[in-house]
């Protein structure tokens, strides 16, 4: 599992994940992913286009980060999930709690909009 990031000029941190977010994959990146979300800008976009599979631990890692950010009035959005990952996210109702977009541009537009509480 790979976890890379890019900080944009407008304060958005883009985290790109690649590989299988199963038990082993999640263990490889969980601490780095959490550190990147905590230390990131005002908004985080997680690009899942390189993720082939996501299990419950991977989903849990993303949900925990999103909840932590929300408590700090920051936002996380997901983008680029392929069919297998999209199905797993939909089955666990993730799009109801974390904005989930098809493209990076859509996700960036969502996190640029102030959150409503």
VMD Tcl script that draws the C-alpha trace (Angstrom):
set ca {
  {0.00 0.00 0.00}
  {1.28 3.45 -0.90}
  {0.36 6.82 0.59}
  {1.61 10.04 -1.02}
  {0.48 13.60 -0.58}
  {0.56 16.98 -2.24}
  {-0.23 20.34 -0.64}
  {-1.87 22.83 -2.99}
  {-1.55 26.61 -2.90}
  {-5.18 26.96 -1.79}
  {-4.66 24.94 1.40}
  {-5.99 21.59 0.22}
  {-3.95 18.49 0.98}
  {-4.43 15.73 -1.57}
  {-3.61 12.27 -0.25}
  {-3.21 9.62 -2.92}
  {-3.61 6.01 -1.85}
  {-2.65 3.02 -3.99}
  {-2.83 -0.72 -3.45}
  {-5.05 -2.98 -1.36}
  {-6.45 -1.40 1.78}
  {-6.90 -4.78 3.45}
  {-5.47 -5.68 6.88}
  {-1.85 -5.67 5.72}
  {-2.22 -2.62 3.48}
  {-4.05 -0.61 6.11}
  {-1.37 -1.47 8.68}
  {1.28 -0.14 6.26}
  {-0.27 3.29 5.85}
  {-2.63 3.95 8.79}
  {-0.20 5.96 10.92}
  {1.11 7.97 7.98}
  {-2.42 8.59 6.67}
  {-3.61 9.79 10.08}
  {-0.57 12.05 10.47}
  {-1.15 13.53 7.01}
  {-4.79 14.28 7.76}
  {-4.03 15.87 11.13}
  {-1.16 18.01 9.83}
  {-2.83 18.94 6.54}
  {-4.41 22.18 5.47}
  {-7.97 23.30 5.97}
  {-9.27 20.49 3.78}
  {-8.24 17.00 2.75}
  {-9.06 15.15 -0.46}
  {-8.33 11.44 -0.49}
  {-7.78 10.12 -4.01}
  {-8.77 6.44 -4.08}
  {-8.19 5.91 -7.82}
  {-5.18 3.68 -7.11}
  {-6.96 1.54 -4.51}
  {-7.93 -1.92 -5.81}
  {-9.71 -3.12 -2.66}
  {-10.87 -1.57 0.60}
  {-11.86 -3.59 3.64}
  {-13.52 -2.63 6.89}
  {-10.24 -1.57 8.53}
  {-9.46 0.75 5.63}
  {-12.93 2.24 5.75}
  {-12.56 2.67 9.51}
  {-9.27 4.53 9.08}
  {-10.87 6.96 6.63}
  {-13.99 7.47 8.78}
  {-11.89 8.12 11.90}
  {-9.89 10.77 10.02}
  {-13.04 12.42 8.67}
  {-14.63 12.56 12.13}
  {-11.48 13.98 13.68}
  {-11.29 16.67 11.01}
  {-14.96 17.55 11.40}
  {-14.43 18.18 15.13}
  {-11.79 20.73 14.13}
  {-14.09 22.37 11.55}
  {-12.07 20.91 8.69}
  {-13.31 18.73 5.87}
  {-12.40 15.49 4.10}
  {-13.74 14.29 0.76}
  {-13.08 11.13 -1.24}
  {-12.64 10.86 -4.99}
  {-11.75 8.50 -7.79}
  {-12.94 5.22 -6.31}
  {-13.17 2.42 -8.86}
  {-16.17 0.07 -9.06}
  {-15.01 -2.38 -6.36}
  {-14.11 0.35 -3.88}
  {-17.26 2.36 -4.71}
  {-19.40 -0.69 -3.99}
  {-17.70 -1.23 -0.61}
  {-18.17 2.43 0.31}
  {-21.83 2.37 -0.75}
  {-22.57 -0.84 1.18}
  {-21.26 0.78 4.35}
  {-23.13 4.04 3.62}
  {-19.93 6.11 3.57}
  {-21.24 8.62 0.99}
  {-23.87 9.64 3.58}
  {-21.17 10.79 6.01}
  {-18.19 11.66 3.79}
  {-18.53 13.52 0.49}
  {-17.65 11.02 -2.23}
  {-16.95 12.29 -5.75}
  {-16.02 10.79 -9.08}
  {-13.25 13.25 -9.84}
  {-10.57 15.18 -8.04}
  {-11.99 18.45 -9.38}
  {-15.42 17.67 -7.85}
  {-13.87 16.80 -4.50}
  {-11.77 19.98 -4.48}
  {-14.88 22.05 -5.21}
  {-16.72 20.43 -2.30}
  {-13.94 20.98 0.24}
  {-13.54 24.58 -0.93}
  {-17.13 25.24 0.14}
  {-17.42 25.99 3.86}
  {-19.02 23.15 5.85}
  {-22.53 23.68 7.18}
  {-23.26 22.55 10.73}
}
mol new
graphics top color blue
foreach p $ca { graphics top sphere $p radius 0.5 }
foreach p [lrange $ca 0 end-1] q [lrange $ca 1 end] { graphics top cylinder $p $q radius 0.2 }
display resetview
